[in-house]
Amino acid sequence: AYSEEVVVTMQDVNSDKWDGSMAKSFAGGIGTESNPYKIKTGSQLVLIKQYPDAHYVLCNNIDLDNRNWPIVNLNGSFDGGGYTIYNLKITRPDGNDNVGLFAQLGSKAVGIKNLTINGVDIDAGTNNNVGAIVGNSYYCYGLISNCHVIFNQGSKITGNNAVGGVAGELYRTEIKDCKVISNINENVIIGNSSVGGLIGYLEQEAGQLLLYNCHVQADIIGSSSV
């Protein structure tokens, strides 16, 4: 004999879909450089905002499901572990500069590495310092390395001044082995002034070399310093 037909929907554990909530704890670790907090879900990812000075490692792909991402700052480090964050969406009211997955890197931040953001939709209005991964770094001597941003249909980053694919405005922060790739034939990075495929505005000290082995394939539009 056979039972009635039952339809079972299983969640893909390799691509956790964020429900908009914040977790109460991480998946492991203690938040140090040698033993970083482990992140496996979108709810754990947003918990970073409660502990910005800690260190983190991503242990799973995460789908942010185009839910509006909040302001999350980082003053420690974030290792993407080679995993991907999908469908980052940010709509930020005017008067809230520094817009990105991480709104601001603090002066003690070690950096961000090994992370891909696939699908990004950021509408920053008239706000400044806008990028998929980092909005602004505050005199951070850290490193952003091996980070990729991918634009698909419906993807875009729009803002006012200092608008970039990876980061908006950086101060003395190194960028290495990063890529910005657009899969659509339309403007995907849109700003007024200081608009770039990789970074909108980068300030460096005399003699510093802060950009290494990076690649951009995207359509960009702005009014000045593009």
NORLINJO-V48553 format. One record per backbone hydrogen bond with DSSP energy under -0.5 kcal/mol. CO is the residue of the C=O (numbers start at 1). NH is the residue of the N-H. If there is no record, write none. Layout:
BEGIN
co=[CO	CO]
nh=[NH	NH]
END
This chain:
BEGIN
co=[6	7	8	11	12	14	16	16	28	31	35	35	35	37	38	39	41	42	43	43	45	46	47	47	48	51	52	52	54	55	56	57	61	62	62	63	64	67	70	72	74	76	76	77	78	78	79	80	83	84	84	85	86	87	87	88	89	90	93	99	101	102	103	104	104	105	106	107	110	111	112	113	114	115	116	116	117	117	118	119	120	121	121	122	122	123	124	127	128	129	130	132	133	134	135	136	137	139	142	143	143	144	145	146	147	148	149	150	151	152	156	157	158	160	160	161	162	163	165	166	166	167	168	168	169	170	170	171	174	175	176	178	179	180	181	184	186	188	188	189	190	192	192	193	194	196	198	198	201	203	205	210	212	215	217	219	219	221	224	225]
nh=[8	9	10	13	15	61	18	63	38	55	30	31	32	57	27	59	45	46	23	47	48	49	50	51	51	54	75	76	77	37	79	39	16	64	86	18	67	89	72	103	106	110	111	56	80	113	58	83	116	62	86	118	64	66	89	121	69	123	96	131	103	135	136	74	106	138	109	141	143	78	145	80	82	148	85	118	119	150	87	88	156	90	123	124	158	92	127	160	98	99	164	101	102	168	169	105	139	141	174	112	145	176	114	115	179	117	181	119	183	155	122	190	124	192	193	129	130	196	132	133	134	200	200	201	137	172	203	140	144	212	146	215	149	217	151	186	219	157	190	221	159	223	224	162	163	165	166	167	170	172	208	175	177	180	182	188	189	191	194	195]
END
